[in-house]
């Protein structure tokens, strides 16, 4: 909600502005904001840097932005690249490009097409990703749907419904490959230490332990141990070293 006592801020071209409390903050060009930014709406078109924390109701990024602190937003939409040194917390997050954070991510729902690199944990209610994922900590969400293009690496995955699959050769996939991903595109595989959930369905996954209620191992998987309570189905082309009903 806008505050009549707050001013607006606009940067055009290669300019610098001070942080502060604003209604609408807009950058068009290569702007630098020195200090923390607290605003109702934040929009950046171009290549910008925020030397502090960003807190906003709505964030829209077209291009790239580097936030040296943490980022908090109710709704954030990125068409390009978002780089954050601190924590990232959002309600609704839609990314078309990529996000890199040296800390962790918390969101209500996170929808990604491109890449995500997280040094700590990533937590959400729903996590949907088409691209390449590198999470050094735990990926935890109620509903997880991953389509990998290239080699992805996640330390641990936990959730209610978990689906991991190899992305198709659609025009969407070709665009992701061209814009964001390395030459390992054809070797799409998700490598995980542990996957734990209720309903799990996996393609092109290499894991040490998969633990769930109902587990389906489709083609292209290499699993050391599957522990299940309800049902287990394994595709003939996949390798499961040990199966254990608990």
Secondary structure, DSSP 4 states (H G I P E B T S, - for coil): ---TTSEEEEEESS-EEEEEEEEEEEEEES-EEEEEEEEEEEEEEEEEEEES-EEEEEEEEEEEEEESS-EEEEEEEEEEEEEESS-EEEEEEEEEEEEEESS-EEEEEEEEEEEEEESS-EEEEEEEEEEEEEEEEEEEEEEEEEEESSEEEEEEEEEEEEEEEEPPSSHHHHHHHHHH--GGGGG-EEEEEEEEEEEEEESSEEEEEEEEEEEEE-TT-EEEEEEEEEEEEE-TTSEEEEEEE-
